[in-house]
């Protein structure tokens, strides 16, 4: 068998390219693919192997309030609002300085709040000052004064 010349190969390639272009057609002669069918919403529950999982929606309240101005307000706003709202903390029963220190220590050690040890006295001073402004005197003990105690998962605040 004889090896084809370069010219014969070039003519063959041009011919194949021409045939391919005619087969594909020009851009304005192509039919657009049909739009995708609308997808159904995901099922609200799925069951398999004796287990059922159900979807639900939870609307959480929005509370962007900051702690009121006062000594160390910047420290408490920088440290505490990352995890919970100011109104949540300020609606706690009035506590003494030792009780607030126990609460802040619990947040750091049990809940692993990223609060620097150096910021604890300022946070305690601020919360104690806010407690003093509440109409009821500080009585009782902190909800969980032992910082090594397991977190309360009963759904209560604190």
Secondary structure, DSSP 8 states (H G I E B T S, - for coil): -----HHHHHHHHHHHHHHHHHHH--GGGS-------------SEEEETTEEEE--------------SSTTHHHHHHHHTTTS-HHHHHTS----HHHHHHHHHHHHHTS-----HHHHHHHHHHHHHHHHHSSS---S--TT--TTS----SS---
